[in-house]
């Protein structure tokens, strides 16, 4: 998981990653990342290189969010 988080750190540092982290459920856990990106193909290629994907530990789903709301930063 450390290599997984490190893989996405550049997106966090650049401000493209809106939120990133684990989601804990009674049945187990999974991760959620919301990324702002102009190039879906480039994002998909980046995600495909994630260590959890390349090792077969996890799969990634990428979907579009055409609109939404976010609280104002204070």
C-alpha positions in Angstrom: 0.0 0.0 0.0 2.9 2.3 0.6 4.0 1.9 -3.1 0.4 2.5 -4.1 0.2 5.8 -2.2 3.6 6.9 -3.4 2.5 6.2 -7.0 -0.3 8.8 -6.6 1.7 11.3 -4.6 2.6 13.4 -7.7 -1.2 13.9 -8.3 -1.7 14.9 -4.7 1.3 17.3 -4.8 0.1 18.9 -8.1 -3.4 19.5 -6.7 -5.0 17.2 -9.3 -6.0 14.8 -6.5 -9.1 16.1 -4.8 -9.4 13.3 -2.3 -7.5 10.0 -1.9 -7.7 7.3 0.7 -9.2 4.1 2.0 -12.9 3.4 2.5 -13.6 1.0 5.4 -16.7 -1.2 5.3 -17.8 -4.1 7.4 -17.1 -6.5 4.4 -13.6 -5.1 3.8 -11.9 -2.0 2.4 -11.4 -0.4 -0.9 -9.9 2.9 -2.0 -11.3 6.1 -3.5 -9.6 8.8 -5.4 -11.1 11.8 -7.1 -8.8 13.3 -9.7 -9.1 16.4 -11.8 -7.8 15.6 -15.3 -8.0 17.0 -18.8 -6.7 13.8 -20.4 -8.6 10.6 -19.6 -6.3 8.4 -21.6 -3.3 9.7 -19.8 -5.0 9.2 -16.4 -5.9 5.6 -17.4 -2.3 4.9 -18.4 -1.1 6.3 -15.1 -3.6 4.2 -13.1 -2.6 1.1 -15.1 1.0 1.6 -13.8 -0.1 1.7 -10.1 1.7 -1.1 -8.2 -1.5 -2.6 -6.9 -2.7 -3.0 -10.5 0.6 -4.3 -12.0 1.0 -6.9 -9.2 -2.6 -8.0 -9.5 -3.5 -7.0 -5.9 -6.4 -4.8 -7.0 -8.3 -3.5 -10.0 -9.0 0.1 -10.9 -12.2 1.6 -12.2 -12.2 5.1 -13.7 -15.5 6.9 -14.3 -16.3 10.5 -15.2 -18.1 12.9 -12.8 -19.5 15.5 -15.1 -20.7 17.8 -12.4 -20.6 18.1 -8.7 -20.3 20.4 -5.7 -17.5 21.0 -3.3 -17.3 23.1 -0.2 -15.4 26.3 -0.4 -12.0 26.3 1.3 -11.7 28.5 4.3 
